[in-house]
């Protein structure tokens, strides 16, 4: 079924070509997209099909019939912890265990399925129709903040900030071992492991630049509570970098101990703070996701045992 959008030509827009008017007034529509709709006969006024070169008149009502493509994705009523939302941006506090988008082995029950249920009528599609709204990802078993876009304009702006490292992400993490220094930086390229292509690794050649800054928040006898800042955003970056310096993330059975420790069978890693500039206003916004129960319980256990 087509999505029907009705527009009225407001004062000041009369006399424009139909394709120009649509590009200016139909939300998040490029001129190329407007031209395609016009060429396909999907733009009408008073029951007549408009062409690209037709001029619109003030007060004229224009109807767009936008085809809805079948993606195989299904909305699912999965609760979302929404930290921030406006017409452009949606920020979610993701629980650990929630996959970001459908993939082999995880065809449903993902953040994308939840987004389609809650905001399916307003999500960007720059990342593809199978990943609506998704600007960046965090691991399935990492909890915390993830930012989504409700239109392509916001998506492009937010993705640009992440790519240029002007958006700042801070993660809280518990690692094995008592770290001596108060802070430090791991600057080591990350690529696919040659031994196991399903894993990432610090590589001498063929890897991409990866930089993680860390500072100690609290020390225990055999563990350390850190805050990490990502200067780059590689797959599994914090987990790989911490393991590479001999301090794997607690509960990370891929890059650390193969058996659960401190009662955690998945990594103790939480996306705590996210700072970005609003794509439309330019205002700097900093959001926080409080530590979840699983993380607090681990800290309580460590504090009680030293």
GUDRENSE-977769 format. One line per 4 residues: number of its first residue (from 1); their letters; for each residue y, x, z negated of N, C-alpha, C. Coordinates in Angstrom, 2 decimals. Atoms other than C-alpha are relative to their C-alpha. Last residue first. Layout:
BEGIN
NUM	A	Y/X/Z/Y/X/Z/Y/X/Z  ...
//
This chain:
BEGIN
306	XXXX	-0.70/-1.27/-0.16/-5.69/38.32/-48.07/-0.32/0.65/1.30  0.97/-1.10/0.14/-8.33/35.68/-48.76/0.67/1.37/0.10  0.77/0.17/1.23/-6.00/32.75/-49.47/-0.97/1.16/-0.24  -0.88/-0.21/1.17/-3.43/33.83/-46.90/-0.76/-0.10/-1.30
302	XXXX	-0.34/-1.42/0.08/-6.11/34.20/-44.22/0.86/0.30/-1.23  1.22/-0.75/0.35/-7.56/30.74/-44.87/0.31/1.49/-0.17  0.29/0.30/1.41/-4.10/29.15/-44.86/-1.22/0.79/-0.48  -0.96/-0.75/0.81/-3.26/30.91/-41.59/-0.26/-0.22/-1.49
298	XXXX	0.39/-1.41/-0.08/-6.45/29.55/-40.01/0.93/0.87/-0.83  1.20/-0.17/0.81/-5.70/26.04/-41.24/-0.47/1.45/0.00  -0.40/-0.01/1.40/-2.17/26.27/-39.85/-1.20/0.22/-0.91  -0.68/-1.28/0.23/-3.51/27.20/-36.41/0.39/0.13/-1.47
294	XXXX	1.02/-1.05/-0.08/-6.04/24.35/-36.28/0.60/1.37/-0.31  0.85/-0.09/1.18/-3.41/21.92/-37.61/-0.99/1.17/0.07  0.97/1.07/0.16/-0.86/22.60/-34.88/-0.93/0.25/-1.18  1.39/-0.47/-0.01/2.12/24.94/-35.30/-0.96/-1.16/-0.23
290	XXXX	0.50/-0.51/1.29/5.35/23.15/-34.53/-1.46/0.43/0.11  1.19/0.78/0.34/6.34/22.80/-30.84/-0.55/0.58/-1.30  1.04/-0.58/0.85/9.88/24.06/-30.35/-1.13/-0.99/-0.20  0.89/0.97/0.62/12.49/23.43/-27.67/-1.07/0.72/-0.80
286	XXXX	1.12/-0.66/0.67/15.49/25.48/-26.57/-0.82/-1.05/-0.75  0.78/0.84/0.91/17.88/24.02/-24.00/-1.14/0.83/-0.59  1.17/-0.71/0.52/20.62/25.90/-22.16/-0.67/-0.85/-1.07  0.03/-0.18/1.46/22.89/23.48/-20.30/-1.26/0.75/-0.42
282	XXXX	-0.17/-1.41/0.34/23.05/24.06/-16.53/-0.01/0.28/-1.49  -1.24/-0.22/0.76/23.63/20.34/-15.96/0.29/1.47/-0.29  -1.13/0.75/-0.54/21.12/19.61/-13.17/1.32/0.32/-0.70  -0.20/-0.19/-1.45/18.31/22.14/-13.61/1.23/-0.72/0.56
278	XXXX	0.27/1.28/-0.64/18.70/22.28/-17.42/0.32/0.09/1.49  -1.26/0.66/-0.35/18.63/25.91/-18.37/-0.31/-1.29/0.74  -0.30/0.10/-1.43/15.45/27.01/-20.09/1.38/-0.59/0.18  -1.44/0.06/-0.26/14.12/28.05/-23.51/0.24/0.01/1.50
274	XXXX	-0.29/-0.07/-1.44/10.52/27.32/-24.57/1.51/-0.18/0.17  -1.39/0.25/-0.41/9.22/27.97/-28.08/0.13/0.11/1.52  -0.84/0.51/1.10/5.78/27.74/-29.73/1.41/-0.39/0.45  -1.30/-0.12/-0.68/3.16/28.12/-26.97/1.06/-0.66/-0.88
270	XXXX	-0.82/1.21/-0.06/0.17/28.48/-29.33/1.34/0.30/0.65  -1.15/-0.35/-0.83/-2.73/30.93/-29.31/0.79/-1.27/0.27  -1.09/0.41/0.88/-5.62/30.95/-31.78/1.31/0.43/0.67  -1.07/-0.91/0.41/-8.28/31.21/-29.09/1.10/-0.64/-0.84
266	XXXX	-0.91/-0.18/-1.13/-11.33/28.99/-29.09/1.25/0.69/-0.50  0.84/-0.34/-1.15/-14.36/29.05/-31.44/0.82/0.09/1.29  -0.59/0.33/-1.29/-12.18/29.22/-34.54/-0.90/0.45/1.14  0.18/1.41/-0.31/-13.80/29.02/-37.98/0.57/-0.43/1.34
262	XXXX	-0.97/0.79/0.77/-12.37/32.34/-39.06/-0.09/-1.49/0.34  -0.49/-0.65/1.20/-14.48/33.99/-36.35/1.09/-0.85/-0.63  -1.19/0.56/0.64/-16.67/32.45/-33.66/0.41/0.79/-1.24  0.33/1.01/1.00/-19.17/34.81/-31.98/1.29/-0.51/-0.64
258	XXXX	0.82/1.02/-0.65/-18.56/36.65/-28.71/-0.39/-1.12/-0.96  1.33/0.15/0.61/-15.70/38.63/-30.24/-0.76/-1.15/0.66  0.16/-0.53/1.35/-12.80/39.25/-27.86/-1.43/-0.14/-0.49  -0.54/-1.36/0.06/-11.95/38.84/-24.17/-0.16/0.64/-1.39
254	XXXX	0.05/-0.62/-1.34/-14.03/35.76/-23.36/0.43/1.45/-0.08  1.35/-0.51/-0.24/-14.86/34.59/-26.91/-0.17/0.61/1.39  0.13/-0.19/-1.45/-11.19/34.27/-27.81/-1.35/0.63/0.29  0.65/1.13/-0.63/-11.39/32.90/-31.36/-0.18/0.12/1.50
250	XXXX	1.03/0.65/0.81/-8.86/35.34/-32.78/-0.55/-1.22/0.72  -0.42/1.25/0.64/-6.93/37.04/-29.99/-1.17/-0.61/-0.76  0.25/1.26/-0.72/-8.07/40.57/-29.26/0.42/-1.23/-0.81  -0.31/1.09/0.92/-6.38/43.53/-31.00/-0.20/-1.34/0.72
246	XXXX	0.93/0.04/1.12/-7.74/46.73/-29.44/0.26/-1.10/-1.02  -0.49/-0.94/1.01/-4.81/47.50/-27.15/-0.83/-0.09/-1.28  -0.08/-1.36/-0.57/-6.52/45.98/-24.08/0.50/1.02/-1.02  1.34/-0.62/0.00/-7.57/42.89/-26.07/0.06/1.45/0.47
242	XXXX	0.35/-0.26/1.40/-3.91/42.09/-26.78/-1.38/0.65/-0.10  -0.79/-1.10/0.55/-3.02/42.54/-23.12/-0.37/0.32/-1.44  0.43/-1.26/-0.61/-5.87/40.38/-21.80/0.74/1.19/-0.61  1.39/-0.25/0.41/-5.25/37.48/-24.19/-0.49/1.35/0.53
238	XXXX	0.00/-0.40/1.41/-1.48/37.64/-23.74/-1.41/0.37/-0.45  -0.73/-1.24/0.28/-1.76/37.65/-19.94/-0.08/0.45/-1.46  0.60/-0.53/1.23/-4.56/35.09/-19.44/0.77/1.21/-0.53  1.12/0.74/0.55/-3.24/34.53/-15.87/-0.60/0.73/-1.20
234	XXXX	1.28/-0.15/-0.68/0.02/36.39/-15.37/-1.09/-0.82/-0.68  0.90/1.09/0.33/3.44/35.22/-16.49/-1.30/0.06/0.77  0.65/0.46/-1.23/5.94/38.04/-16.74/-0.98/-1.10/-0.39  -0.98/-0.39/-1.00/8.42/38.93/-19.50/-0.51/-0.36/1.40
230	XXXX	0.45/-0.34/-1.34/6.30/36.94/-21.91/1.17/0.38/0.90  -0.95/0.45/-1.01/7.33/37.04/-25.54/-0.49/0.48/1.36  -0.03/-0.71/-1.27/4.68/37.28/-28.23/1.00/-0.64/0.95  -0.71/0.82/-0.98/4.93/36.30/-31.89/0.16/0.84/1.27
226	XXXX	-1.03/-0.54/-0.89/2.27/37.83/-34.06/0.79/-1.10/0.69  -0.65/1.16/-0.59/0.01/37.05/-37.06/1.22/0.51/0.79  -1.47/-0.02/-0.07/-2.18/40.03/-37.83/0.49/-1.23/0.73  -0.58/0.79/-1.09/-5.82/40.27/-38.96/1.51/0.10/-0.06
222	XXXX	0.70/-0.31/-1.24/-8.08/42.49/-41.08/0.54/-0.76/1.21  0.83/-1.21/0.12/-6.26/42.79/-44.41/-0.65/0.38/1.33  1.09/0.27/0.93/-3.47/40.38/-43.52/-0.91/1.23/0.01  1.20/-0.83/-0.04/-0.10/40.94/-41.88/-1.00/-0.45/-1.06
218	XXXX	0.70/-0.07/1.29/2.67/38.45/-41.07/-1.27/0.84/0.17  -0.54/1.01/0.90/5.27/37.90/-38.35/-0.62/0.09/-1.39  0.84/0.45/1.11/4.63/41.07/-36.36/0.75/-1.04/-0.83  -0.52/-0.40/1.31/6.47/41.41/-33.06/-0.87/-0.61/-1.09
214	XXXX	0.54/0.63/1.19/5.25/41.36/-29.47/0.70/0.50/-1.26  -0.64/-0.54/1.20/6.55/41.99/-25.96/-0.57/-0.73/-1.22  0.01/0.86/1.18/4.25/41.36/-23.00/0.66/0.73/-1.16  -0.69/-0.56/1.16/4.74/42.86/-19.55/0.04/-1.04/-1.12
210	XXXX	0.12/0.91/1.13/2.52/42.31/-16.49/0.59/0.67/-1.24  -0.77/-0.39/1.19/3.01/43.84/-13.05/-0.13/-1.06/-1.08  -1.41/0.38/-0.07/0.28/42.73/-10.67/0.69/0.38/-1.30  -0.48/1.03/0.93/-3.08/44.47/-10.32/1.48/-0.30/0.21
206	XXXX	0.21/1.35/-0.50/-4.49/46.27/-7.28/0.47/-1.12/-0.92  -0.52/0.25/-1.35/-4.88/49.61/-8.98/-0.27/-1.45/0.38  -0.74/-1.18/-0.42/-5.36/50.88/-12.54/0.60/-0.17/1.39  0.56/-0.75/-1.12/-6.34/47.44/-13.79/0.88/1.20/0.35
202	XXXX	-1.00/-1.03/-0.31/-5.86/45.58/-17.06/-0.62/0.91/1.04  0.09/-1.28/0.71/-8.37/42.76/-16.79/1.22/0.85/0.32  -1.12/-0.88/-0.35/-8.86/39.16/-15.69/-0.14/1.28/-0.82  -0.88/-0.46/1.06/-12.20/37.34/-15.85/1.16/0.81/0.58
198	XXXX	-0.52/1.17/0.70/-14.19/35.20/-13.43/1.02/0.37/-1.06  -1.11/0.57/-0.77/-14.57/38.19/-11.11/0.56/-1.27/-0.62  0.22/1.45/0.10/-16.68/39.99/-13.74/1.19/-0.69/0.65  1.32/0.25/0.56/-17.12/43.74/-13.42/-0.35/-1.48/-0.03
194	XXXX	1.00/-0.42/-0.99/-14.22/44.34/-11.06/-1.41/-0.27/-0.49  0.93/-1.01/0.49/-11.94/42.30/-13.33/-1.01/0.35/1.09  1.38/0.44/0.21/-9.29/40.44/-11.40/-0.88/1.15/-0.48  0.64/0.50/-1.22/-5.78/41.76/-11.88/-1.39/-0.49/-0.32
190	XXXX	1.18/0.84/0.19/-3.32/42.67/-14.64/-0.51/-0.48/1.36  0.28/0.97/-1.07/-0.81/45.51/-14.64/-1.31/-0.74/-0.24  1.22/-0.40/-0.71/0.04/47.13/-17.99/-0.34/-1.06/1.04  -0.41/0.00/-1.40/3.27/47.10/-19.99/-1.17/0.54/0.80
186	XXXX	1.14/-0.38/-0.85/2.32/46.14/-23.53/0.46/-0.16/1.44  0.08/0.57/-1.35/5.42/46.18/-25.70/-1.26/0.50/0.68  0.40/-0.88/-1.10/5.90/46.78/-29.41/-0.05/-0.76/1.31  -0.20/0.62/-1.31/6.85/45.42/-32.80/-0.43/0.98/1.08
182	XXXX	-0.61/1.32/0.18/6.35/46.02/-36.51/0.21/-0.73/1.32  -1.40/0.09/-0.43/3.90/48.87/-35.96/0.52/-1.42/-0.21  -0.85/-0.87/0.82/0.72/49.14/-38.04/1.48/-0.15/0.37  -0.87/-0.82/-0.85/-1.28/46.22/-36.65/0.99/0.78/-0.86
178	XXXX	-1.31/-0.08/0.66/-4.05/44.97/-38.93/0.88/0.96/0.81  -0.48/-1.33/0.36/-7.03/43.98/-36.80/1.39/-0.04/-0.61  0.87/-0.74/0.89/-7.95/40.77/-34.96/0.58/1.39/-0.26  0.89/-0.97/-0.63/-5.14/38.77/-33.47/-0.84/0.70/-1.06
174	XXXX	0.66/-0.79/1.05/-3.34/35.59/-34.48/-1.00/0.91/0.68  1.39/-0.39/-0.23/-0.91/34.22/-31.91/-0.51/0.77/-1.21  0.54/-0.47/1.27/2.46/32.49/-31.75/-1.49/0.25/0.18  1.31/0.47/0.44/3.88/32.30/-28.23/-0.31/0.56/-1.39
170	XXXX	0.48/-0.72/1.17/7.48/32.57/-27.06/-1.29/-0.64/-0.50  1.14/0.63/0.66/8.55/31.55/-23.57/-0.48/0.88/-1.15  0.65/-0.84/1.01/11.94/32.33/-22.06/-1.09/-0.78/-0.73  0.58/0.91/0.97/13.23/30.90/-18.76/-0.81/0.84/-0.98
166	XXXX	-1.14/0.47/0.77/15.32/33.60/-17.11/-0.40/-1.11/-0.96  0.13/-0.32/1.42/12.11/35.39/-16.05/1.24/-0.39/-0.80  -1.01/-1.05/0.24/13.04/35.24/-12.33/0.05/0.42/-1.47  0.25/-1.14/-0.88/9.82/33.36/-11.51/0.95/1.16/-0.29
162	XXXX	1.23/-0.65/0.47/10.16/31.07/-14.53/-0.29/1.25/0.82  -0.28/-0.63/1.29/13.78/30.30/-13.68/-1.22/0.72/-0.55  -0.83/-1.18/-0.24/12.92/29.68/-10.03/0.31/0.73/-1.29  0.91/-1.04/-0.50/10.10/27.33/-11.02/0.76/1.30/0.26
158	XXXX	0.78/-0.49/1.14/12.61/25.36/-13.09/-0.96/1.11/0.42  -0.88/-0.73/0.92/15.09/25.03/-10.21/-0.78/0.60/-1.16  -0.42/-1.25/-0.63/12.44/24.13/-7.63/0.86/0.83/-0.94  1.15/-0.91/-0.11/10.84/21.56/-9.93/0.43/1.35/0.57
154	XXXX	0.21/-0.62/1.31/14.18/19.96/-10.84/-1.13/1.02/0.06  -1.20/-0.80/0.31/15.01/19.33/-7.18/-0.19/0.74/-1.32  0.12/-1.31/-0.65/11.42/18.24/-6.45/1.21/0.89/-0.26  -0.40/0.06/-1.41/11.49/15.41/-8.99/-0.01/1.41/0.56
150	XXXX	0.09/1.39/-0.44/10.07/14.61/-12.43/0.53/-0.20/1.42  -1.17/0.44/-0.76/9.32/18.22/-13.31/-0.21/-1.41/0.52  0.35/0.70/-1.24/6.93/19.38/-16.04/1.28/-0.50/0.66  -1.10/0.75/-0.60/7.37/21.91/-18.87/-0.43/-0.56/1.35
146	XXXX	0.09/-0.17/-1.45/4.47/23.03/-21.05/1.04/-0.90/0.63  -0.96/0.54/-0.95/4.80/23.57/-24.77/-0.32/0.33/1.45  -1.45/-0.20/0.01/1.90/24.09/-27.12/0.73/-0.48/1.23  -0.77/1.19/0.33/-1.84/24.68/-27.28/1.49/0.28/0.19
142	XXXX	-1.29/-0.35/0.58/-3.93/27.31/-25.54/0.75/-1.31/-0.25  0.11/-0.11/1.46/-7.56/26.30/-25.02/1.23/0.63/-0.65  0.62/1.19/0.58/-7.12/24.98/-21.48/0.01/0.07/-1.53  1.46/0.11/0.04/-4.86/27.90/-20.59/-0.45/-1.30/-0.66
138	XXXX	0.51/-0.78/1.13/-1.18/27.38/-19.83/-1.49/-0.27/-0.08  1.21/0.35/0.71/0.23/26.34/-16.48/-0.16/0.82/-1.29  0.73/-1.21/0.42/3.51/26.21/-14.60/-1.21/-0.45/-0.81  -0.85/-1.14/-0.36/5.63/23.66/-12.70/-0.69/1.32/-0.35
134	XXXX	0.39/-1.26/0.64/3.16/20.74/-12.70/0.83/1.17/0.52  -0.78/-0.33/1.18/4.85/17.44/-11.88/-0.24/1.36/-0.59  -1.33/0.59/0.12/2.16/16.28/-9.47/0.67/0.37/-1.32  -0.61/-0.55/1.22/-0.75/18.74/-9.15/1.40/-0.56/-0.21
130	XXXX	1.02/-0.04/1.05/-3.18/17.20/-6.63/0.55/0.57/-1.31  0.27/1.35/0.47/-0.33/16.13/-4.35/-1.07/-0.05/-1.07  1.08/0.67/-0.71/0.83/19.69/-4.05/-0.31/-1.35/-0.63  1.24/-0.76/0.23/2.89/22.07/-6.20/-1.20/-0.62/0.71
126	XXXX	-0.11/-1.33/-0.61/6.10/20.67/-4.69/-1.29/0.78/-0.15  1.23/-0.25/-0.77/5.04/17.10/-5.56/0.04/1.38/0.67  -0.19/-0.85/-1.18/7.52/16.25/-8.31/-1.33/0.23/0.71  0.49/-1.36/0.19/6.80/13.34/-10.62/0.21/0.79/1.28
122	XXXX	-1.10/-0.98/-0.04/8.45/9.94/-11.03/-0.52/1.38/-0.36  -1.00/0.37/-1.00/6.26/6.90/-10.36/1.13/1.01/0.10  0.49/-0.16/-1.37/3.22/8.39/-12.09/1.01/-0.32/1.07  -1.20/-0.20/-0.82/5.08/8.81/-15.39/-0.36/0.14/1.49
118	XXXX	-1.25/0.19/0.72/2.67/7.69/-18.13/1.24/0.06/0.89  0.00/1.26/0.74/-0.56/7.14/-16.23/1.38/-0.29/-0.59  0.02/1.10/-0.97/0.05/9.84/-13.64/0.03/-1.35/-0.70  -1.35/0.13/-0.56/1.05/12.26/-16.40/0.06/-1.16/0.98
114	XXXX	-0.85/0.63/1.01/-2.25/11.62/-18.21/1.41/-0.22/0.54  0.44/1.39/0.11/-4.33/12.35/-15.09/0.87/-0.77/-1.01  -0.46/0.71/-1.20/-2.24/15.49/-14.54/-0.42/-1.47/-0.05  -1.41/0.33/0.19/-2.83/16.58/-18.14/0.54/-0.76/1.20
110	XXXX	-0.94/-1.12/-0.02/-6.57/16.41/-17.50/1.43/-0.47/-0.28  -0.35/-0.34/1.37/-9.32/13.93/-18.44/0.99/1.14/-0.11  -0.79/1.04/0.66/-10.79/13.96/-14.94/0.35/0.46/-1.41  -0.58/0.90/-1.00/-12.34/16.28/-12.36/0.86/-1.09/-0.62
106	XXXX	-1.01/0.76/0.76/-12.89/19.07/-14.87/0.71/-0.94/0.96  0.42/0.03/1.40/-16.06/20.87/-13.72/0.94/-0.78/-0.89  1.45/0.15/0.14/-14.49/21.76/-10.39/-0.42/0.13/-1.47  0.64/-1.14/-0.67/-10.74/21.36/-10.84/-1.50/-0.20/-0.16
102	XXXX	1.42/0.09/-0.39/-8.39/18.62/-12.02/-0.48/1.22/0.78  0.20/0.81/-1.21/-5.09/19.76/-13.55/-1.47/-0.04/0.38  -1.27/0.39/-0.63/-3.81/21.09/-16.88/-0.21/-0.90/1.20  -0.16/-0.73/-1.25/-7.04/21.10/-18.93/1.26/-0.51/0.71
98	XXXX	-0.43/0.83/-1.12/-6.70/19.74/-22.49/0.24/0.88/1.23  1.13/0.73/-0.55/-8.79/21.66/-25.03/0.35/-0.87/1.18  1.01/-0.89/-0.58/-5.82/22.77/-27.07/-1.21/-0.83/0.42  1.02/-0.41/0.96/-3.22/20.04/-27.50/-0.97/0.99/0.64
94	XXXX	1.39/0.18/-0.42/-0.25/20.09/-25.13/-0.97/0.40/-1.11  0.70/-0.86/0.96/3.26/19.60/-26.52/-1.49/-0.24/0.23  1.15/0.49/0.76/4.80/18.13/-23.38/-0.47/1.06/-0.99  0.65/-1.11/0.71/8.20/18.70/-21.80/-1.04/-0.58/-0.96
90	XXXX	0.92/0.54/0.99/9.46/16.29/-19.12/-0.71/1.18/-0.65  0.90/-0.91/0.70/12.47/17.15/-16.99/-0.85/-0.76/-1.02  0.46/-1.15/-0.79/14.58/15.43/-14.35/-1.17/0.75/-0.62  0.31/0.40/-1.38/15.52/11.92/-15.51/-0.60/1.12/0.83
86	XXXX	-1.15/0.66/-0.62/15.25/12.89/-19.19/-0.39/-0.33/1.43  0.08/0.67/-1.29/12.42/13.91/-21.51/1.38/-0.52/0.42  -1.32/0.20/-0.63/11.77/16.19/-24.45/-0.20/-0.71/1.33  -0.99/-0.68/0.81/8.92/16.74/-26.93/1.41/-0.25/0.53
82	XXXX	-1.18/-0.34/-0.81/6.46/14.24/-25.44/1.09/0.56/-0.92  -1.03/-0.32/0.99/3.12/14.30/-27.28/1.22/0.51/0.77  -0.81/-1.19/-0.22/0.93/12.61/-24.65/1.01/0.15/-1.13  -1.25/-0.13/0.76/-1.91/10.16/-25.26/0.71/1.32/0.30
78	XXXX	0.19/-1.10/0.95/-4.48/9.90/-22.43/1.32/0.18/-0.75  -0.80/0.26/1.19/-4.48/6.57/-20.58/-0.33/1.02/-1.09  0.84/0.23/1.16/-5.84/7.91/-17.30/0.88/-0.12/-1.24  -0.72/0.04/1.29/-4.22/7.74/-13.88/-0.98/-0.29/-1.14
74	XXXX	-0.06/1.30/0.65/-6.68/8.60/-11.10/0.80/0.10/-1.29  -0.40/-0.06/1.40/-6.47/11.45/-8.63/0.09/-1.41/-0.56  1.20/-0.07/0.83/-8.46/11.06/-5.42/0.32/0.10/-1.47  0.26/-1.36/0.45/-5.36/12.00/-3.44/-1.33/0.12/-0.75
70	XXXX	1.16/0.00/0.90/-4.83/8.88/-1.33/-0.33/1.44/-0.38  1.19/-0.72/-0.43/-1.36/8.94/0.19/-1.08/-0.02/-1.07  0.60/-0.64/1.17/1.21/6.25/-0.51/-1.31/0.65/0.41  1.46/0.08/0.14/3.22/5.44/2.60/-0.48/0.75/-1.22
66	XXXX	0.55/-1.35/0.15/6.98/5.00/2.09/-1.50/-0.09/-0.23  1.40/0.25/0.29/8.49/1.79/3.44/-0.73/1.35/-0.01  0.90/-1.11/-0.32/12.25/2.20/3.23/-1.41/-0.40/-0.39  1.31/0.02/0.66/14.52/-0.86/3.35/-0.85/1.15/0.50
62	XXXX	1.01/-0.77/-0.75/18.22/-0.64/4.17/-1.28/0.06/-0.82  1.20/-0.20/0.82/20.88/-3.12/3.07/-1.08/0.64/0.86  1.28/0.22/-0.66/24.29/-2.79/4.80/-1.16/0.27/-0.97  0.56/1.27/0.41/27.36/-3.06/2.57/-1.36/-0.30/0.61
58	XXXX	-0.22/0.30/1.40/29.20/-0.29/4.41/-0.52/-1.40/-0.34  -1.28/0.64/0.30/27.65/0.25/7.82/0.10/-0.30/-1.48  0.08/1.00/1.05/24.91/2.65/8.94/1.40/-0.54/-0.29  -1.01/-0.18/1.04/25.02/4.45/12.29/-0.11/-1.15/-1.01
54	XXXX	-0.73/1.23/0.34/21.87/4.63/14.39/0.98/0.28/-1.14  -1.40/-0.07/-0.45/21.03/8.16/15.52/0.79/-1.26/-0.30  -0.75/-1.08/0.65/17.82/8.44/13.47/1.48/-0.04/0.34  0.26/-1.30/-0.59/16.50/5.04/14.57/0.90/1.04/-0.66
50	XXXX	-1.11/-0.92/-0.24/16.41/1.87/12.50/-0.51/1.28/0.65  0.28/-1.42/0.25/13.72/-0.80/12.83/1.22/0.85/0.34  0.01/-0.84/-1.20/14.96/-4.39/12.62/-0.20/1.47/-0.37  1.22/0.19/-0.77/14.04/-6.84/9.85/-0.11/0.85/1.25
46	XXXX	0.02/1.38/-0.51/17.57/-7.09/8.49/-1.20/-0.22/0.93  -1.17/0.70/0.50/17.53/-3.28/8.12/0.05/-1.36/0.67  -0.43/1.25/-0.62/14.37/-1.24/8.50/1.28/-0.52/-0.64  -1.33/0.29/0.55/13.08/2.29/7.89/0.55/-1.22/0.73
42	XXXX	0.14/0.43/1.39/9.33/2.85/8.34/1.34/-0.25/-0.67  -0.37/1.41/0.08/9.38/3.02/12.13/-0.09/-0.57/-1.39  1.21/0.80/0.18/7.43/6.30/12.21/0.29/-1.49/-0.13  0.83/-0.13/-1.21/10.40/8.19/13.68/-1.24/-0.89/-0.08
38	XXXX	-0.68/0.70/-1.09/12.63/6.88/10.88/-0.84/0.02/1.27  0.09/1.43/0.29/10.17/7.94/8.17/0.63/-0.82/1.12  1.38/0.44/-0.23/9.80/11.36/9.78/-0.16/-1.50/-0.24  0.23/0.09/-1.45/13.58/11.80/10.04/-1.41/-0.48/0.30
34	XXXX	-0.67/1.22/-0.48/14.00/11.01/6.34/-0.25/-0.20/1.49  0.82/1.13/0.45/11.39/13.64/5.45/0.61/-1.32/0.47  1.23/0.02/-0.81/13.21/16.19/7.60/-0.90/-1.18/-0.39  -0.34/0.59/-1.29/16.55/15.26/6.00/-1.24/-0.05/0.91
30	XXXX	-0.62/-0.95/-0.92/15.08/15.88/2.59/0.31/-0.69/1.31  0.52/0.03/-1.36/14.45/13.06/0.13/0.75/0.99/0.87  0.94/-1.10/-0.25/14.87/13.69/-3.62/-0.60/-0.01/1.41  0.24/-1.04/1.01/16.52/10.32/-4.26/-1.09/0.98/0.42
26	XXXX	1.36/0.27/0.46/17.45/8.38/-1.10/-0.41/1.16/-0.91  0.06/1.11/0.96/21.25/8.65/-0.88/-1.39/-0.37/-0.49  -1.02/-0.03/1.05/22.15/11.90/0.87/-0.29/-0.99/-1.12  0.09/-1.30/0.66/19.00/12.45/2.95/0.99/0.10/-1.15
22	XXXX	1.19/-0.04/0.83/18.90/8.74/3.71/-0.13/1.31/-0.77  -0.18/0.90/1.14/22.51/8.69/4.93/-1.21/0.06/-0.94  -0.92/-0.68/0.93/21.97/11.75/7.13/0.18/-0.85/-1.25  0.74/-1.09/0.63/18.90/10.19/8.77/0.86/0.75/-1.01
18	XXXX	1.00/0.49/0.93/20.73/6.89/9.38/-0.73/1.13/-0.70  1.28/0.20/-0.67/23.77/8.53/10.94/-1.04/-0.39/-1.05  0.91/-1.15/-0.06/26.88/8.04/8.81/-1.23/-0.34/0.84  -0.27/-0.84/-1.16/29.51/5.41/9.69/-0.88/1.23/0.10
14	XXXX	0.06/0.67/-1.29/29.55/3.78/6.26/0.36/0.95/1.14  1.17/-0.46/-0.74/28.94/6.19/3.37/-0.16/-0.71/1.34  -0.09/-1.43/-0.26/32.35/5.98/1.69/-1.16/0.54/0.80  -1.27/-0.44/-0.61/31.76/2.58/0.13/0.05/1.52/0.14
10	XXXX	-1.17/0.11/0.86/28.04/2.10/-0.70/1.26/0.43/0.75  -1.00/-0.99/-0.44/25.28/1.51/1.82/1.28/-0.23/-0.78  -1.20/0.64/-0.54/22.66/-0.42/-0.14/1.00/1.08/0.36  -1.28/-0.67/0.20/19.18/1.00/-0.59/1.13/-0.83/0.57
6	XXXX	-1.13/0.69/-0.64/15.81/-0.73/-0.99/1.29/0.70/-0.39  -1.26/-0.40/0.61/12.65/1.29/-1.67/1.13/-0.66/0.77  -1.20/0.56/-0.60/9.20/-0.17/-0.92/1.22/0.43/-0.81  -1.03/0.16/1.02/6.11/1.92/-1.72/1.28/-0.47/0.70
2	XX	-1.24/-0.77/-0.08/3.46/1.27/0.91/0.87/-0.23/-1.24  -1.19/0.83/0.00/0.00/0.00/0.00/1.24/0.87/0.00
//
